[in-house]
Amino acid sequence: MSVASKTKAVLNIAERKPAELADCLGIPVQSVRNKFSRDVFSVSDLLKIFDFVGCTMYVEFEDGQKIRYTIDDVKDTNKAKVEPEGEHNQ
């Protein structure tokens, strides 16, 4: 399944339409449609979309450790945030 297909599924679950993303991403509606048709989303785009629909993106390792990516990672690019979650919290 492509990133565009999965992103459409996220929008469907959140009962949002792709056209509603224009304001969220700060781009024209046609540019949103182009992102879907070309299957071209940056990590920044995805984090903004996930924040818009109220979900979170994680990278999960085999041992259960998780690193959470949030909209704050997009807003503050000078500061790296790593918040491990799971069994190995420190």
C-alpha positions as CSV (number, residue, x, y, z in Angstrom):
1,M,0.0,0.0,0.0
2,S,1.4,3.4,-0.9
3,V,1.9,6.4,1.4
4,A,-0.9,8.2,-0.4
5,S,-3.3,5.2,0.1
6,K,-2.4,5.0,3.7
7,T,-2.8,8.7,4.2
8,K,-6.2,8.6,2.5
9,A,-7.1,5.8,4.9
10,V,-6.0,7.9,7.9
11,L,-8.2,10.8,6.5
12,N,-11.2,8.4,6.1
13,I,-10.9,7.1,9.7
14,A,-10.7,10.7,10.9
15,E,-13.6,11.7,8.7
16,R,-11.6,14.4,6.9
17,K,-11.4,15.1,3.2
18,P,-8.1,15.6,1.3
19,A,-9.3,19.1,0.4
20,E,-9.4,20.1,4.1
21,L,-5.6,19.6,4.2
22,A,-4.9,22.7,2.1
23,D,-5.1,25.0,5.2
24,C,-3.3,22.5,7.4
25,L,-0.4,22.2,5.0
26,G,-0.5,25.9,3.9
27,I,-0.9,25.0,0.2
28,P,-3.6,25.3,-2.4
29,V,-6.1,22.5,-2.8
30,Q,-4.7,21.6,-6.2
31,S,-1.2,21.1,-4.6
32,V,-2.8,18.7,-2.1
33,R,-4.4,16.7,-4.9
34,N,-1.0,16.6,-6.7
35,K,0.6,15.2,-3.5
36,F,-1.9,12.4,-3.5
37,S,-1.7,11.7,-7.3
38,R,2.1,11.8,-7.3
39,D,2.4,10.0,-3.9
40,V,4.8,12.6,-2.7
41,F,4.7,13.5,1.0
42,S,7.5,14.8,3.1
43,V,7.9,13.7,6.7
44,S,6.9,17.3,7.6
45,D,3.7,16.9,5.6
46,L,2.8,13.6,7.3
47,L,3.4,15.0,10.8
48,K,1.2,18.0,10.0
49,I,-1.5,15.7,8.6
50,F,-1.3,13.4,11.7
51,D,-1.5,16.4,14.0
52,F,-4.5,17.7,12.0
53,V,-6.4,14.4,12.4
54,G,-5.3,13.8,16.0
55,C,-2.9,10.8,15.6
56,T,0.8,10.1,16.3
57,M,3.7,8.6,14.4
58,Y,6.1,6.3,16.0
59,V,9.1,4.3,15.1
60,E,9.0,1.0,17.0
61,F,12.0,-1.3,17.6
62,E,11.9,-5.0,18.0
63,D,12.7,-4.7,21.7
64,G,9.6,-2.5,22.3
65,Q,11.4,0.9,22.4
66,K,9.5,3.7,20.6
67,I,10.5,7.1,19.3
68,R,7.6,9.4,18.9
69,Y,7.5,12.1,16.2
70,T,5.2,15.1,16.7
71,I,4.4,18.4,15.1
72,D,6.8,20.0,17.5
73,D,9.6,18.3,15.6
74,V,8.6,20.3,12.6
75,K,8.1,23.6,14.3
76,D,11.5,23.5,16.1
77,T,14.1,22.2,13.7
78,N,17.0,23.5,15.8
79,K,16.2,21.2,18.7
80,A,16.2,17.4,18.3
81,K,13.6,15.7,20.4
82,V,13.8,12.0,21.2
83,E,11.4,10.7,23.7
84,P,11.8,7.0,24.1
85,E,8.8,5.1,25.3
86,G,8.1,1.6,26.4
87,E,10.0,-0.8,28.6
88,H,13.4,0.9,28.4
89,N,12.5,4.5,29.5
90,Q,15.2,6.3,31.3
